[in-house]
Amino acid sequence: MVPASGIAPGRLVSRHGRTRSHAVLLATSALLLLAGVATPLLVAAGGSLAAHPVATVIAALLCLGGLGLAVAWKALEPATVLSLHERGVVIQHTRTKTNDFVPFAHMADLYLYRTGQQGGLVNALAFRRDAQSPWIDVLDNLGDAFRLRGAIIEGQLRERGPLTLRALEAGEGVVFHTVTDEDRHARRQGRGAQDTKASAFYLSPLGVEFEGMTIPLADIASVDEGTTSGSLRLLDERGNTLWGVHYLSLFSADLFIVLMRTLIESRHYGLGGVTSNKSY
């Protein structure tokens, strides 16, 4: 499979579809059906079932219960099954029976967020190619979703990181997106990432550029990650905050942190190679 991106998925690492609870549901269904068939046979012992009406009724109820669980198992099939590959994620749409491949190198946005009231734990991730592409959610209704979320973050850093760094070295800007605190908190209310309205800004050799405002790279001394508050701040040499955002309000936050620190170190140690050539 070599999609239009020209990047092949590579070796299959893992497949993430139904959860263990789905397997338990299917196994229970099979056991009930088996018990429903075996009960009258064992009770009758080769004789007539008419002499054992209670066993017949119990068998019928067991079969109905098994069939009901089988229907529930089918109804709970996830809308998407995600296959983790070396170079990206293949999305299988179970309703339309179509597949799509999103390479790590083309994942412009990763959106970590929380759903429900889970003690502050980040339990959801969504990814997309760009602002015009649909989000693909990685929720806990997929098997081993926690490990898959970690692998996607690692894959984006591994594959997209060098590409964006080369773009910065060539004087180009890299687009990032943020959401408001209101939208960030709305994730707990069950709204999906598809409802998110994001604002774009640029990381460039000049610094961090917003609409009508630029924080020069020369003014940025460090990146601070608030361990308890979740804040992410750009600080000057005196420790003053030049810009701040919540970690979960910044798409691809880990990629932004790595690139920002690389630019700062390049300037501090005179490594060079990053020039301004605004072509966007």
Secondary structure by P-SEA (a helix, b strand, c coil): cccccccccccccccccccaaaaaaaaaaaaaaaaaaaaaaaaaccccccccaaaaaaaaaaaaaaaaaaaaaaaacccbbbbbcccbbbbbcccccbbbbbccccccbbbbbccccccccccbbbbcccccbbbbbbcccccaaaaaaaaaaaaaaacaaaaaaaaaaabbbbbbbbbccccccccccccccccbbbbbbbbccccccccccccccccccccccccccccccccccccccccccccccccaaaaaaaaaaaaaaaaaaccccbbbbbcc
